[in-house]
Amino acid sequence: MRISSMAIALLSASSAAFTGVSSASAQSLIAQAEEAYLNVDFERTLELCQEALASGELSAERVTRVYELMGVASAANGDEERSRDSYIRMLALSPEAQVDTNLAPRLRSPFMEARGYWATRSERMNVEARLVRAQRGLRVLVTDPLGMGTEVRVLTRTAGELVPMTELRYNAEESRLVEVESLPDADRIEYVIQLLDEHGNRLVELGTEDEPRSVGRDVATGVGGGGSENDDDRGGIPVWVWAVVGGVLAASALTVGLYFGLRTEPVDLQSAVEFQ
């Protein structure tokens, strides 16, 4: 059954409005937690932070801030273990994050321990997408050292099509091939990938429904493209072919350079332009 463009627009608008209300509620909880923190009410700060996480409507940036507030509030309550755990999670989402330098050493100590925790580990939370045209899909790779993510949400469609994106959700795993119906024929694929926690908060997000990412061939040239993502078939031409072509061109350029560099007689350059 075909859905009219008007119906699609109405459904999208309704979904966006509902999401906006939920996000506003989550943002309000964080604002209340910030106020409780400023009022030195650390128990209330922790309660509101937990409620904000339970809302399941937080972006990665807001989740990071919630864990920072929990880290400070827990340290202030004397719960260093909970504080350290909160900071470890904060740094998992934002490795370069810092805390207020004006905090007392007692409150900063769990943060420094959390930094030490990550200093001894090479893996960092990350999500990648690779186009695997031969297998008709998008390979989603997840790195999650703490196991914070429980579900992956993937949205895909052929680039340029004005239709709703196809959605797939699955339990988080390191590697998963997500089939894309229009492959292998489609030139480019648009996608959104979200790593969600147990409540549905977005820990990592590649693209948005308003601005999805894309990967595939450049329609104008027919070669692979897509920024940092990989189109593994390079427009149907194996990578080693490009390497050979590049080598031949480099060798030719070197030969010409040597010829002119070693020639002892001046080179007579013919020109069709005459100067009077």
Backbone bond lengths (Angstrom), bond angles and torsions (degrees), N, CA, C in turn:
res aa  C-N    CA-C-N  psi(-1)  N-CA   C-N-CA  omega(-1)  CA-C   N-CA-C  phi
1 M - - - 1.465 - - 1.525 108.56 -
2 R 1.357 116.04 132.89 1.451 120.97 -178.53 1.528 109.72 -88.53
3 I 1.304 116.33 139.34 1.454 121.46 179.11 1.519 108.17 -105.01
4 S 1.300 118.02 128.97 1.457 121.31 -178.50 1.515 110.50 -65.72
5 S 1.331 114.47 155.78 1.468 119.19 -179.84 1.519 111.23 -62.93
6 M 1.370 116.80 -31.96 1.468 120.15 177.83 1.522 110.98 -65.00
7 A 1.352 115.23 -41.78 1.463 118.83 179.46 1.511 110.99 -63.93
8 I 1.338 116.55 -41.81 1.471 120.85 178.94 1.522 110.10 -60.75
9 A 1.344 115.67 -42.44 1.462 119.39 -179.15 1.521 111.29 -64.15
10 L 1.362 116.25 -41.17 1.458 119.69 179.72 1.519 111.87 -65.52
11 L 1.352 116.16 -41.49 1.461 119.82 178.55 1.515 110.84 -63.12
12 S 1.335 116.43 -42.86 1.465 120.82 -179.55 1.526 110.60 -64.08
13 A 1.346 115.57 -41.19 1.467 119.55 -179.30 1.522 110.98 -65.31
14 S 1.332 116.22 -41.78 1.468 120.55 179.10 1.514 111.11 -62.98
15 S 1.347 116.06 -43.78 1.465 120.87 179.59 1.517 110.75 -62.99
16 A 1.344 116.14 -43.16 1.466 120.65 -179.33 1.523 110.43 -64.28
17 A 1.342 116.71 -39.77 1.467 120.19 -179.76 1.515 110.80 -64.86
18 F 1.349 117.14 -42.74 1.463 121.01 179.39 1.521 110.60 -63.91
19 T 1.343 116.17 -44.35 1.458 120.64 179.10 1.522 110.91 -62.31
20 G 1.347 115.74 -38.65 1.454 119.87 -179.97 1.510 111.91 -62.58
21 V 1.347 116.70 -41.87 1.466 120.91 178.14 1.519 110.67 -63.55
22 S 1.341 117.01 -44.94 1.463 121.20 -179.80 1.514 110.89 -63.09
23 S 1.347 116.18 -43.26 1.462 120.14 -179.48 1.519 110.70 -64.47
24 A 1.351 116.17 -37.71 1.464 119.99 179.20 1.520 109.95 -63.79
25 S 1.328 116.93 -38.97 1.466 121.06 178.72 1.520 110.53 -64.10
26 A 1.339 116.64 -44.03 1.457 120.60 179.05 1.520 110.69 -64.22
27 Q 1.340 116.13 -40.17 1.463 120.13 179.60 1.525 110.63 -65.26
28 S 1.334 116.07 -36.27 1.455 120.37 178.10 1.532 110.95 -63.67
29 L 1.327 116.69 -39.54 1.465 120.77 178.76 1.533 110.77 -63.28
30 I 1.327 115.99 -40.74 1.467 119.45 178.83 1.524 110.02 -66.17
31 A 1.342 116.51 -40.89 1.470 120.01 178.25 1.529 110.65 -61.44
32 Q 1.317 117.00 -40.06 1.463 120.70 177.77 1.530 110.79 -66.39
33 A 1.337 116.31 -37.23 1.464 120.12 177.79 1.523 110.51 -65.22
34 E 1.322 116.19 -39.48 1.469 121.00 177.70 1.535 109.78 -61.86
35 E 1.324 116.09 -43.04 1.463 120.51 -179.65 1.530 111.21 -65.78
36 A 1.336 116.30 -42.13 1.466 120.05 178.21 1.522 110.49 -62.36
37 Y 1.309 116.66 -38.31 1.465 121.05 178.66 1.532 110.45 -63.58
38 L 1.347 116.20 -44.48 1.464 119.83 179.32 1.525 111.51 -64.60
39 N 1.333 116.04 -27.62 1.470 121.05 178.43 1.525 112.47 -88.35
40 V 1.335 115.85 9.25 1.462 123.01 177.48 1.537 111.02 60.31
41 D 1.317 116.60 29.84 1.464 121.62 175.63 1.529 107.16 -101.55
42 F 1.329 115.21 82.05 1.469 119.53 -171.57 1.528 112.81 -72.58
43 E 1.301 118.76 -31.97 1.465 120.86 176.88 1.526 110.34 -62.60
44 R 1.332 115.15 -45.09 1.460 119.74 178.93 1.532 110.66 -66.16
45 T 1.322 115.94 -36.46 1.463 120.07 177.18 1.518 110.59 -57.83
46 L 1.331 116.48 -46.87 1.462 120.97 -179.38 1.527 111.54 -65.48
47 E 1.312 117.16 -39.49 1.467 120.60 179.08 1.528 110.83 -61.98
48 L 1.320 116.41 -46.38 1.462 120.76 -178.36 1.530 111.25 -67.85
49 C 1.323 116.28 -35.99 1.469 119.40 177.34 1.529 110.77 -63.61
50 Q 1.319 116.46 -41.52 1.460 120.72 177.75 1.528 110.68 -63.38
51 E 1.332 116.82 -41.12 1.457 120.65 177.94 1.526 110.86 -63.61
52 A 1.335 116.47 -39.76 1.469 120.48 179.64 1.530 110.25 -63.65
53 L 1.329 116.41 -43.03 1.468 119.45 178.19 1.526 110.73 -64.24
54 A 1.318 116.55 -40.70 1.466 121.16 -178.09 1.527 111.99 -66.94
55 S 1.344 117.24 -20.10 1.468 119.85 -179.76 1.524 111.50 -65.00
56 G 1.327 116.37 -29.17 1.456 120.33 178.97 1.514 114.63 71.45
57 E 1.318 117.58 18.36 1.465 120.58 -176.11 1.532 112.78 -117.66
58 L 1.311 116.96 17.69 1.461 119.72 -174.20 1.532 112.55 -92.06
59 S 1.322 114.22 143.51 1.459 120.50 171.14 1.525 108.51 -81.14
60 A 1.329 116.32 170.03 1.467 120.08 -179.73 1.530 111.00 -60.30
61 E 1.335 116.68 -37.45 1.472 120.39 -179.73 1.523 110.91 -63.87
62 R 1.339 116.74 -41.52 1.462 120.10 -179.13 1.528 111.42 -73.03
63 V 1.327 116.54 -35.95 1.467 119.06 176.29 1.526 109.31 -61.72
64 T 1.316 116.11 -40.94 1.464 120.98 178.59 1.531 110.76 -58.86
65 R 1.326 116.08 -45.48 1.468 120.16 -179.89 1.519 111.63 -65.35
66 V 1.334 117.33 -38.65 1.457 120.80 178.99 1.523 110.41 -61.66
67 Y 1.328 116.93 -43.80 1.465 119.64 179.88 1.521 111.26 -67.78
68 E 1.326 117.38 -30.75 1.467 119.55 176.33 1.527 110.21 -66.57
69 L 1.340 116.87 -45.61 1.461 120.32 178.13 1.525 111.11 -61.12
70 M 1.334 116.18 -39.87 1.468 119.85 178.87 1.521 110.86 -66.63
71 G 1.328 116.30 -34.28 1.461 119.78 179.00 1.516 111.69 -64.61
72 V 1.333 116.92 -46.77 1.460 120.96 -179.37 1.529 110.76 -68.21
73 A 1.338 115.99 -46.02 1.468 119.79 -177.33 1.524 111.57 -63.70
74 S 1.327 116.63 -39.21 1.467 119.95 179.49 1.523 111.06 -66.68
75 A 1.339 115.79 -41.73 1.466 119.46 178.15 1.524 110.68 -62.94
76 A 1.327 116.44 -40.55 1.466 120.64 179.72 1.530 111.23 -64.57
77 N 1.334 116.58 -29.72 1.476 121.26 178.18 1.527 112.13 -85.60
78 G 1.325 116.43 0.94 1.456 120.08 178.60 1.513 114.27 85.00
79 D 1.332 118.83 7.62 1.464 122.18 179.23 1.530 108.52 -96.82
80 E 1.327 115.28 81.19 1.458 119.89 -175.49 1.527 112.59 -67.07
81 E 1.326 117.08 -34.40 1.470 119.75 -179.19 1.531 110.77 -64.04
82 R 1.326 116.59 -45.52 1.465 119.75 178.80 1.519 110.80 -66.46
83 S 1.326 115.25 -37.01 1.463 119.76 178.14 1.524 110.41 -63.04
84 R 1.314 117.14 -47.21 1.464 121.40 -179.57 1.542 110.86 -61.45
85 D 1.339 116.03 -42.21 1.466 119.92 179.35 1.532 110.97 -62.96
86 S 1.323 116.09 -39.80 1.471 120.25 179.34 1.521 110.59 -64.68
87 Y 1.337 116.11 -42.13 1.457 119.89 179.35 1.534 111.57 -67.72
88 I 1.312 117.19 -36.33 1.463 120.62 177.89 1.527 109.84 -61.43
89 R 1.320 116.77 -41.60 1.462 121.12 178.28 1.525 110.95 -68.99
90 M 1.318 116.36 -38.39 1.460 119.65 177.60 1.529 110.63 -60.01
91 L 1.340 116.26 -45.46 1.458 120.51 -178.58 1.528 112.46 -72.31
92 A 1.329 116.91 -23.38 1.463 119.59 174.86 1.521 110.12 -64.00
93 L 1.328 115.79 -38.00 1.461 120.94 -179.36 1.521 112.08 -82.71
94 S 1.319 116.97 -33.00 1.463 121.71 -177.14 1.522 109.50 -141.01
95 P 1.335 117.98 85.81 1.468 122.28 -174.15 1.523 114.39 -57.29
96 E 1.335 118.16 -25.61 1.459 120.66 -177.91 1.523 112.91 -94.41
97 A 1.320 117.46 5.14 1.471 120.94 -177.17 1.527 111.23 -63.30
98 Q 1.316 114.82 149.22 1.455 121.81 178.30 1.524 109.06 -129.01
99 V 1.324 116.71 166.56 1.461 121.28 173.49 1.518 108.90 -114.66
100 D 1.294 115.79 168.23 1.465 121.76 -178.66 1.531 110.08 -56.61
101 T 1.325 115.54 123.08 1.466 120.16 -178.97 1.525 112.20 -69.49
102 N 1.335 117.15 -13.78 1.465 121.04 -179.98 1.523 112.77 -84.56
103 L 1.331 116.80 -3.66 1.455 119.86 179.41 1.531 110.33 -64.74
104 A 1.308 115.72 146.63 1.462 120.59 176.87 1.527 109.44 -63.74
105 P 1.336 118.15 149.52 1.469 121.10 -179.62 1.525 112.98 -51.55
106 R 1.300 117.35 -35.69 1.467 121.18 -179.93 1.526 111.19 -62.81
107 L 1.333 116.35 -33.94 1.460 120.82 -179.00 1.536 111.88 -83.85
108 R 1.328 115.70 -25.00 1.465 119.79 179.82 1.528 112.27 -85.67
109 S 1.316 116.90 -20.77 1.461 120.77 -175.02 1.532 113.34 -56.05
110 P 1.344 120.44 -47.49 1.465 119.63 178.95 1.533 112.56 -61.52
111 F 1.343 116.84 -33.30 1.459 120.49 177.37 1.520 110.62 -64.83
112 M 1.328 117.38 -43.81 1.460 120.79 179.38 1.531 110.25 -64.05
113 E 1.333 117.09 -36.26 1.469 120.22 176.60 1.530 110.50 -65.77
114 A 1.330 116.36 -37.47 1.466 120.27 178.13 1.524 110.78 -65.31
115 R 1.325 116.52 -39.12 1.468 119.64 176.15 1.525 110.82 -64.03
116 G 1.320 115.71 -38.43 1.458 119.67 177.28 1.524 111.55 -64.04
117 Y 1.332 116.01 -35.52 1.468 120.96 178.15 1.527 110.39 -59.06
118 W 1.326 116.12 -47.04 1.474 119.40 -177.79 1.524 112.07 -76.41
119 A 1.336 116.67 -23.98 1.472 119.23 -179.67 1.522 111.79 -64.74
120 T 1.323 117.39 -23.33 1.466 120.99 -178.14 1.534 112.08 -96.12
121 R 1.327 116.59 6.33 1.467 120.33 -177.76 1.517 110.25 -126.72
122 S 1.322 114.70 141.27 1.467 119.71 -177.49 1.527 112.57 -93.41
123 E 1.337 117.77 -28.80 1.459 120.49 -177.08 1.528 111.20 -76.51
124 R 1.313 115.25 141.39 1.459 121.66 175.68 1.530 109.12 -130.96
125 M 1.311 115.89 153.42 1.458 119.52 178.60 1.521 109.90 -59.73
126 N 1.337 115.82 131.33 1.462 119.72 -175.96 1.525 109.78 -162.28
127 V 1.316 115.61 151.11 1.461 122.13 174.04 1.517 107.84 -133.25
128 E 1.322 117.21 132.87 1.458 122.88 178.65 1.521 109.99 -126.67
129 A 1.332 115.47 155.95 1.466 121.47 175.65 1.519 108.82 -130.69
130 R 1.318 116.75 130.82 1.463 122.04 179.21 1.526 109.77 -130.42
131 L 1.321 115.72 128.44 1.457 120.18 178.26 1.519 109.47 -76.41
132 V 1.320 116.60 126.14 1.466 122.09 178.17 1.530 106.07 -120.32
133 R 1.305 115.15 82.78 1.463 121.27 -172.43 1.521 111.87 -60.67
134 A 1.331 116.73 -39.11 1.463 120.48 -177.47 1.521 111.77 -62.32
135 Q 1.334 117.12 -28.67 1.461 121.33 179.62 1.529 111.72 -102.90
136 R 1.323 116.30 11.71 1.459 123.08 174.60 1.530 112.99 57.87
137 G 1.309 116.55 42.25 1.454 116.50 -177.99 1.511 115.14 -160.54
138 L 1.321 113.47 -178.96 1.458 123.82 177.78 1.525 107.37 -113.42
139 R 1.319 116.60 119.86 1.461 121.00 178.95 1.523 109.12 -84.25
140 V 1.328 116.78 118.41 1.466 121.90 179.77 1.521 108.51 -103.79
141 L 1.331 116.08 121.85 1.464 122.66 -178.33 1.525 109.28 -113.10
142 V 1.309 116.32 126.26 1.465 121.85 -177.09 1.527 109.94 -119.64
143 T 1.326 115.48 128.41 1.461 121.76 171.67 1.519 107.53 -114.60
144 D 1.326 116.25 118.28 1.472 120.92 -174.37 1.529 108.84 -144.11
145 P 1.337 117.26 80.23 1.477 121.12 -174.43 1.529 114.34 -57.13
146 L 1.331 117.73 -32.47 1.460 120.43 -177.78 1.527 112.83 -91.96
147 G 1.313 117.78 -7.62 1.457 119.91 -176.59 1.520 112.37 66.49
148 M 1.313 117.31 33.99 1.461 121.44 -179.76 1.526 111.98 -72.59
149 G 1.316 116.57 -31.74 1.457 120.49 -178.75 1.521 111.48 -85.50
150 T 1.311 116.13 136.88 1.465 120.34 178.80 1.527 112.36 -115.68
151 E 1.339 117.02 -18.07 1.458 120.11 -176.59 1.529 109.67 -145.72
152 V 1.336 115.09 148.16 1.459 121.33 175.41 1.526 107.94 -117.14
153 R 1.310 116.15 131.75 1.467 122.03 176.42 1.520 108.37 -113.16
154 V 1.323 116.45 125.58 1.465 121.70 -177.50 1.524 109.05 -124.91
155 L 1.324 116.38 128.72 1.458 122.90 175.57 1.523 108.04 -117.45
156 T 1.330 118.21 133.28 1.457 121.62 -178.60 1.527 110.63 -140.43
157 R 1.328 115.13 155.32 1.469 122.66 169.61 1.524 107.94 -168.19
158 T 1.316 115.56 163.71 1.457 120.73 175.86 1.523 108.65 -69.24
159 A 1.317 117.33 132.93 1.460 122.04 -178.45 1.524 110.11 -58.46
160 G 1.318 115.28 134.71 1.460 120.51 177.22 1.511 114.83 93.39
161 E 1.320 118.60 -13.37 1.458 121.35 -179.95 1.532 110.24 -82.63
162 L 1.319 116.74 132.36 1.463 121.60 -179.90 1.526 109.82 -93.50
163 V 1.306 114.90 65.65 1.470 122.02 179.47 1.524 108.27 -134.57
164 P 1.342 117.23 157.93 1.467 119.11 176.52 1.522 110.64 -59.30
165 M 1.320 116.66 147.91 1.452 120.96 179.57 1.529 109.89 -76.67
166 T 1.320 115.56 144.76 1.460 121.20 176.72 1.522 108.81 -76.41
167 E 1.327 116.80 130.46 1.467 121.55 -175.29 1.523 111.57 -108.48
168 L 1.327 115.06 138.53 1.470 121.74 172.79 1.510 108.10 -135.70
169 R 1.330 116.81 133.74 1.452 122.98 174.04 1.525 108.82 -121.14
170 Y 1.317 116.36 139.99 1.465 119.66 177.50 1.518 109.52 -152.54
171 N 1.315 115.65 157.71 1.459 121.01 177.90 1.523 109.74 -60.67
172 A 1.315 115.67 135.46 1.466 120.44 -175.53 1.518 111.68 -57.12
173 E 1.327 115.18 133.13 1.458 122.41 175.14 1.520 108.25 -148.20
174 E 1.336 116.22 164.47 1.461 120.28 -173.00 1.520 112.47 -64.48
175 S 1.319 117.91 -40.43 1.456 121.17 -176.12 1.520 110.05 -142.43
176 R 1.333 115.68 134.08 1.462 119.75 179.96 1.530 108.63 -149.68
177 L 1.324 116.65 132.59 1.454 121.05 174.87 1.520 108.42 -92.05
178 V 1.315 115.73 117.16 1.462 121.63 179.24 1.525 107.99 -98.59
179 E 1.305 117.12 115.71 1.455 120.91 -178.04 1.527 110.57 -69.16
180 V 1.336 115.05 140.42 1.464 121.98 177.38 1.520 107.23 -120.83
181 E 1.315 116.49 119.46 1.465 121.97 -169.89 1.527 112.96 -56.93
182 S 1.317 118.10 -37.46 1.468 120.48 -173.97 1.526 113.87 -81.25
183 L 1.318 117.79 -6.04 1.464 120.21 177.70 1.526 109.72 -82.51
184 P 1.360 117.29 151.34 1.473 128.00 9.77 1.517 114.78 -91.66
185 D 1.341 118.89 4.68 1.459 121.16 -171.48 1.520 114.21 -77.56
186 A 1.335 118.13 -32.70 1.463 120.78 -175.65 1.526 111.27 -63.26
187 D 1.339 115.96 140.38 1.464 119.43 178.82 1.519 111.86 -72.13
188 R 1.346 115.58 -47.92 1.458 119.09 -177.97 1.520 110.35 -133.15
189 I 1.314 114.98 148.47 1.458 122.71 179.50 1.524 108.74 -119.41
190 E 1.341 116.43 132.82 1.461 121.01 172.32 1.519 108.84 -95.70
191 Y 1.321 116.42 144.54 1.468 118.49 -177.85 1.527 111.54 -151.85
192 V 1.312 113.69 157.34 1.464 123.58 171.00 1.524 106.32 -133.06
193 I 1.325 117.10 132.21 1.464 120.73 178.38 1.522 108.82 -129.00
194 Q 1.319 115.88 129.87 1.460 121.61 179.52 1.525 109.54 -127.81
195 L 1.321 115.71 131.26 1.464 121.35 170.84 1.522 106.53 -97.59
196 L 1.331 116.66 117.86 1.461 122.14 -173.78 1.523 111.38 -107.79
197 D 1.340 116.24 147.86 1.464 119.47 175.19 1.530 109.29 -87.09
198 E 1.308 117.12 -172.79 1.465 121.30 -174.92 1.523 113.36 -62.89
199 H 1.330 116.84 -21.28 1.462 120.68 -179.85 1.531 112.43 -97.12
200 G 1.329 116.62 -11.11 1.460 120.01 -177.23 1.515 113.99 101.39
201 N 1.340 117.84 3.48 1.463 120.46 175.62 1.530 109.85 -68.10
202 R 1.326 116.49 146.32 1.457 121.82 -177.20 1.528 109.92 -87.17
203 L 1.316 116.08 110.33 1.468 121.12 179.65 1.523 110.93 -84.47
204 V 1.322 116.15 -40.36 1.466 123.09 175.94 1.520 106.79 -137.54
205 E 1.322 116.28 139.04 1.462 119.86 -179.24 1.518 109.89 -140.34
206 L 1.323 116.68 119.91 1.462 122.39 175.37 1.524 107.82 -102.20
207 G 1.323 116.63 106.01 1.445 120.90 -178.58 1.521 112.37 78.35
208 T 1.327 115.25 169.06 1.457 122.50 175.27 1.524 107.67 -133.62
209 E 1.329 116.63 168.23 1.453 119.22 179.59 1.527 111.03 -65.97
210 D 1.329 117.45 -28.73 1.462 120.77 176.17 1.522 111.40 -77.93
211 E 1.322 116.93 -34.25 1.463 121.92 -179.93 1.527 109.75 -134.07
212 P 1.335 116.87 75.54 1.469 119.81 -179.78 1.520 111.20 -70.77
213 R 1.306 116.27 158.82 1.460 120.96 172.53 1.524 108.50 -84.32
214 S 1.324 116.42 165.22 1.455 119.45 178.83 1.521 110.34 -140.10
215 V 1.321 115.68 156.15 1.455 121.80 179.75 1.516 108.05 -151.60
216 G 1.330 116.38 146.61 1.457 119.94 178.63 1.507 111.95 142.93
217 R 1.330 115.41 -156.43 1.459 121.70 -178.06 1.515 111.17 -85.23
218 D 1.321 114.96 145.23 1.459 120.52 171.08 1.514 107.28 -75.25
219 V 1.325 116.28 116.46 1.469 120.20 -174.68 1.523 111.52 -58.36
220 A 1.329 117.29 -35.09 1.466 120.31 -176.35 1.514 112.59 -69.17
221 T 1.338 117.46 -34.57 1.463 120.27 -174.85 1.510 113.18 -111.91
222 G 1.348 116.26 -19.52 1.462 119.10 179.51 1.507 113.84 78.79
223 V 1.347 117.85 15.75 1.465 119.52 179.02 1.506 109.16 -113.02
224 G 1.335 115.45 165.46 1.458 120.58 -176.33 1.500 112.23 -64.84
225 G 1.328 116.61 152.65 1.450 120.61 178.33 1.500 109.80 -165.34
226 G 1.325 115.52 -170.84 1.459 119.13 175.43 1.495 113.88 122.29
227 G 1.352 116.85 24.02 1.461 118.59 175.86 1.509 112.13 71.84
228 S 1.346 116.48 -132.32 1.459 120.82 -175.18 1.510 112.55 -76.92
229 E 1.347 117.71 -16.22 1.448 119.53 178.47 1.518 109.09 -76.88
230 N 1.309 116.30 162.22 1.457 120.51 -174.79 1.513 111.93 -114.95
231 D 1.344 116.41 127.95 1.450 121.56 169.11 1.519 104.76 -98.66
232 D 1.343 117.79 102.82 1.454 120.75 -166.11 1.506 114.48 -70.25
233 D 1.364 118.54 -10.36 1.450 117.26 179.82 1.524 112.59 -100.60
234 R 1.325 118.29 -3.10 1.462 123.35 178.81 1.529 111.44 47.43
235 G 1.346 115.68 49.31 1.447 119.42 177.65 1.506 112.40 72.88
236 G 1.330 118.50 22.49 1.456 121.45 177.82 1.506 113.48 92.33
237 I 1.355 118.08 -4.58 1.464 122.02 -179.47 1.517 108.65 -107.69
238 P 1.343 118.68 121.70 1.467 121.13 -178.12 1.518 112.27 -57.00
239 V 1.325 115.36 149.61 1.464 120.56 -178.96 1.522 111.82 -59.68
240 W 1.368 117.49 -35.37 1.466 118.68 -175.59 1.526 111.48 -66.47
241 V 1.339 117.31 -25.82 1.468 119.72 178.06 1.516 109.79 -66.09
242 W 1.364 115.64 -44.85 1.463 118.61 177.99 1.527 111.27 -61.49
243 A 1.332 116.41 -36.32 1.466 120.13 179.36 1.527 111.10 -63.97
244 V 1.344 117.15 -43.35 1.465 121.56 179.99 1.521 110.30 -64.10
245 V 1.350 116.59 -45.62 1.458 120.66 179.60 1.523 110.67 -59.62
246 G 1.331 115.84 -44.45 1.457 119.59 178.62 1.516 112.17 -61.56
247 G 1.347 117.00 -38.71 1.459 120.93 178.96 1.507 112.19 -65.04
248 V 1.324 116.39 -41.95 1.471 120.65 179.73 1.519 110.27 -63.33
249 L 1.343 117.29 -45.03 1.461 120.59 -179.97 1.522 111.20 -62.94
250 A 1.332 116.19 -40.45 1.467 119.60 179.62 1.522 111.05 -64.64
251 A 1.353 117.56 -41.58 1.463 121.78 179.44 1.520 111.04 -64.16
252 S 1.343 117.00 -39.70 1.461 121.03 179.43 1.518 110.70 -63.94
253 A 1.329 115.84 -43.08 1.456 119.92 179.68 1.524 111.05 -63.14
254 L 1.342 116.66 -38.97 1.462 121.02 179.54 1.521 111.03 -65.02
255 T 1.344 117.22 -40.60 1.466 121.73 -179.93 1.516 110.88 -62.36
256 V 1.335 116.78 -45.94 1.461 120.97 179.73 1.518 110.31 -62.82
257 G 1.334 116.57 -41.60 1.453 120.11 179.67 1.518 112.33 -62.33
258 L 1.338 117.20 -42.16 1.454 121.32 178.70 1.519 111.57 -64.55
259 Y 1.349 115.30 -38.35 1.475 118.88 -178.47 1.520 110.90 -60.44
260 F 1.341 115.81 -48.77 1.463 118.81 -178.69 1.519 111.93 -73.59
261 G 1.334 115.79 -29.85 1.457 118.33 -178.67 1.513 112.98 -72.64
262 L 1.373 119.10 -32.68 1.456 123.01 -176.72 1.521 112.90 -95.16
263 R 1.297 119.54 -11.08 1.466 121.75 -178.42 1.519 110.39 -68.09
264 T 1.354 116.37 130.89 1.472 120.51 -177.79 1.515 112.03 -89.92
265 E 1.364 118.51 -26.67 1.454 120.91 -179.39 1.512 109.95 -90.58
266 P 1.321 116.81 147.82 1.461 118.57 178.74 1.524 110.84 -64.31
267 V 1.272 115.91 149.94 1.460 121.47 -179.98 1.518 109.09 -92.32
268 D 1.337 116.60 128.30 1.452 121.75 -179.56 1.519 108.51 -88.00
269 L 1.335 116.22 106.79 1.446 121.31 -179.58 1.518 109.33 -91.43
270 Q 1.348 116.92 115.93 1.450 122.18 -179.67 1.514 109.92 -82.00
271 S 1.306 116.97 140.51 1.456 121.47 178.97 1.512 109.53 -139.75
272 A 1.318 115.38 146.08 1.451 120.08 178.48 1.534 111.38 -88.50
273 V 1.338 117.27 1.10 1.461 121.53 -178.96 1.500 108.88 -96.37
274 E 1.327 116.39 128.88 1.458 121.91 178.04 1.511 109.88 -110.93
275 F 1.339 117.35 137.68 1.442 122.28 178.39 1.527 108.94 -105.35
276 Q 1.317 118.05 123.45 1.463 122.43 -179.12 1.527 110.14 -85.02
